[in-house]
Amino acid sequence: MSSKTKSRQRAESDAAVKEKIVIGAEEAYIPVMTLRRYCEITGDTAQAVYDRRRDGEWEDGKQCRLKRGRLWIYIPEVTLWARSEG
């Protein structure tokens, strides 16, 4: 595979995980956020997130991470998970 093809694939992959969040008139890319904020923005429930962790759909250290008593959500990995088959 040529280096040009690899660069194009890498750019497409990077574009697939860069989600923008619009708050009011401001636009920002926020890769990590607390569970509470994730639920506010997406409409997902905390219980659904806990169920995904319990059932092994989301892995600690990949889509989420518990740190200092708070669950943090990693948006690029959640985006990949949501777009995956299955």
Order of alpha helices (4+ residues) and beta strands (2+ residues): alpha-beta-beta-beta-alpha-alpha-beta-beta-alpha
